[in-house]
């Protein structure tokens, strides 16, 4: 088991930076990444570069929640300015072909959270979710729950839901699961 320590954008900047420091202090003791999560609108990622740069400088993986309730610009900020190796949600990525190609070519993971994306209004219904397009375009996409307590879901339920909605083959399901490990 590896731990990801998470800073929430609506918390004070010093608290977020202290979590990034804590993540780097314990990277040899089971901490594998720093995560920056929380609301997007009104919280541009460039405001948090001190924390993300600290994580990057200390060779931590970096997950940033971006492109769920904002456009591709937030994803751009996450991967270019903040060095994200994994994007939480990323539904807006499908809107920018150049950025999508960059994400694919640099093997930046997209953690797709279908039920959560419906709850937040990122997608109006599951059939409109870009997950299948991500798979078809070789995006390193995986399935996640985002917040199991809020979304009242499990990994099994999420995989079943996307499998049924998109008529995924066993090979495509296997790829989603393997991508999560990668």
N, C-alpha and C positions, 0 to 999 in steps of 0.2 A: 504494500500500500504506500502510495506517495501522497503527500499533502500539498494542497494549493492554498496559500493564504490570500485572502481577498480584502481589498480596500473598496469602500463604497463611496462613489463620487459625491454624495451629499454630505459626507462627513468632513470635518475640518482637515485641511491640507496636511497639517503636521501629523495627524492620526494616520492618514493614508501613507505618508512617507515612513512612519514608524513601523507600519505593517510590512512595507517593502524591505526595510532594514531587518526586521525580524525574519523574514523569508530568507534573506541572504545569510543571516547569522546561523540559520539552521539548515542550510542547503545540503550539508553533508550528514544530516541526521533525519532525512526523510522528507524534507520540503523540496518539491520539484518545480514549483512555479509561483509566480505572483499573479493575481487576477485583479483587474479593475472592472467593477460592475456598478450597476445602478442606472439612474435615468440618463438619457442622452440629451434631450432638449434642454438647453441652458447649461450644459455641462460638457463643453468641448474637451476632447482628449488632450489637446495641447496645453490645457491648464494643469495637467498632471505629469508633465514630462520629468520633473525632478524625481518622482517615485519610479516611473517606468525606466528612466535612464539608470537609476541605481540598480534596479533588477537586471537590466541588460548588462551593465558593467560588471555585475557579479555572476554572469553566465547562467541566469535563471531563465527558464521558459516564461513566456508572458502571454496571458490570456486577457483580451479586452473585449468587453461586451460592446458591440458597435453595429450600426446598420439595421437595427430592429425598428426603431421608431424615428429614424432619421434617414437621410439619403446616403449614397455611397461616400460622400465626403468624410463622414465619421470613420468609415472603414479605412479610407486613405490615411487619415490622421493616425489611426491605430497601427497600420502596418509600416508606413513610411516614417512618421515622426516618432512613434512610441515603440517601434521594433516588435510588435505583436507577432507571436508565432502561432497563435490560435485566436480566432474571432468567435465570440459568443453571439449567436443568432445570425447576423450577416445577411438577412433576407434582402436587403437593398443591393447587395453585390451584383445581382442579376441585371441591374440597371446600367452598369458600366462595363462594357466589354474589355476595355484596356486594363482596368483594375482587376477584373475577373481573370484575365490572362496572366497578370502579375501574380495573383494569389495562387493560381495553378502552377505556374513555372517555379515559384519559390516554395511550394509545398506548405503553404500556410493553411492550417486546418480551420474548418468551419464547423462549430458545434451547433447543430440544428436542434431546435427545441419546439417541435410542432404544436403541442398543446399550449405551451406558454405563448407562442406567437399568435395563436388565435385569441387567447385571453387578453393580450396586450393590444390587439387590433393590428398587429404587424401584417397579418394576412386575414382576409375576411372569412375564408373557409379553407379547409385543408387542401382541397383539390387545386387551389391557387398558389400553394406554397412552392417555392423554387427548388425544393429538395431534388426532385427527379431531374430537373435541368442541371443542377449541380452534379449529380451522378453522371449524367450523359456527357458533361463537359470535363470530366476527370478532376473535379474539385475534390480535395481531401476532406470530404464531408462525413460527419458521424452524427449519430442520434444521441440526444441528451434530454434530461427531464427539466433542466433549469432549476426549478425549485419544487421538489416533490410535495412539500406540504401545501404550498399555494395552489399548484396545478392538480393536486390529487391524482398523480399518475406514477407509473413505474416504467423502467426501461422496457420491460416486456410489453406493457400496454402501448408504449410509443412505437416500438418496432412492429407490433401487430397493426396499429393504426396506419402507419405509412405503408406497410406491406399491402394492406387491403385497399387503401385509397389509390395507390399508384400501381397496383398489380405488379409488385416487385418480384423478380425471380429469386430463387434461393441464392444464386450467385451475387445478386445485387444486395441482398440482406447480409450475406457474408462480408461483402466489401464494406458496407456501412459499419459493421462491427469491427472488422480489422482496422479500418480508418481510425476508429476510436482509440485503439491501442497504439497506432502510429503517432 
